[in-house]
Amino acid sequence: MSSVIKVRMADLNVVSAPDTIRTSGLGSCVGVVIYDDKRAIAGMAHIMLPSSSLSKHLMTNEAKYADTAIPALLTQLEKRGARLYSLKAKLAGGAQMFSFSTGNDLMRIGPRNVEATKDKLKELGIPIIAEDVGGKSGRTIEFNPISQLLQIRTVNKGTTEI
């Protein structure tokens, strides 16, 4: 009997097969899945913002930011038995949900989230196997650690797998 483990916004979690892991409401947020392809263990983070330096609070929610969510996810994966050298990543989201006439970079949250997530994965030596990022549509994603497929449901576009 398998379960679907849900990850809320600015949250993260880890599953082992046969469970799957899902998050919805990915607009400008990025959903990053990091998995051990040999041990059928996967973690997902629903990242809202690119950098914890944007926080005005001392005690921040580490799952909210790309620079802190990914290391926190790695810690959880290791506790479950994942091996750092066999980790791979897939990501989705980072849409530009609204059009802005100003050239203000602060408004480009989606593209900045994608860039920050990719930078952190590269820094940690985790290869990105597949991605579905950008655009203007929201997404719901679900990852199966057995098939290693990330199912992406996009508003107005149906379902794809990467």
ABEGO torsion letter per residue (X at the ends): XBBBBBBBBGBBBBBBOABBBBBBGBBABBBBBBBBAAAGBBBBBBBABABAAABABABBBAAABAAAAAAAAAAAAAAAGBBAAABBBBBBEGBBABBBABABAAABAAAAAAAAAAAAAAAAGBBBABBBBEEABBBBBBBBAAAGBBBBBBBGAEBBBX
